[in-house]
Structure formats: C-alpha cells, structure tokens
Amino acid sequence: MEATLTPAKAFLDMDSTMAFLARYGRDIAGALKIWDPTAAGEPRTQPKLVLARENNQWGQAVDGFASTHII
C-alpha cells in the first residue's frame, strides 16, 4: 500500500505553493506542473525521457527503476 502524505501530515500550509516546493521540489523536479487554470491552453505538456546513470553508463529507467536524470 502506498503512503499518502497530505499537507497536514507534512506540517505545511495547504495554501502555500512555495512551502510545498521548498519541502518537495528537489524530489519532484520535472514531474510537477504548475499552471494558471484561467489561461487558455493550459496546462502544456512536454515529452520527457527518464534516464539512469550507473557504472559510467546511461540507460533508460523503466519499470520503476530509480532515475538520475530527466531530459
């Protein structure tokens, strides 16, 4: 079972995007999308390639393998 961490459990102000990013931003780089819901055409998406570097070699991270880079 996957644990769910809510803002209350993380002791974050539920209305503070900056508090959320300060706490989790490093762990979710490239995965988080922030947009203005009133702007036409939002949100925009980009294709991403998830890579892992191990033993001086590059490989695509698949099946939940931990990634080291997102391009």
C-alpha positions, 0 to 999 in steps of 0.5 A, spaced: 500 500 500 502 506 498 503 512 503 499 518 502 502 524 505 497 530 505 499 537 507 497 536 514 501 530 515 507 534 512 506 540 517 505 545 511 500 550 509 495 547 504 495 554 501 502 555 500 505 553 493 512 555 495 512 551 502 510 545 498 516 546 493 521 548 498 519 541 502 518 537 495 521 540 489 528 537 489 524 530 489 519 532 484 523 536 479 520 535 472 514 531 474 510 537 477 506 542 473 504 548 475 499 552 471 494 558 471 487 554 470 484 561 467 489 561 461 487 558 455 491 552 453 493 550 459 496 546 462 502 544 456 505 538 456 512 536 454 515 529 452 520 527 457 525 521 457 527 518 464 534 516 464 539 512 469 546 513 470 550 507 473 557 504 472 559 510 467 553 508 463 546 511 461 540 507 460 533 508 460 529 507 467 523 503 466 519 499 470 520 503 476 527 503 476 530 509 480 532 515 475 538 520 475 536 524 470 530 527 466 531 530 459 
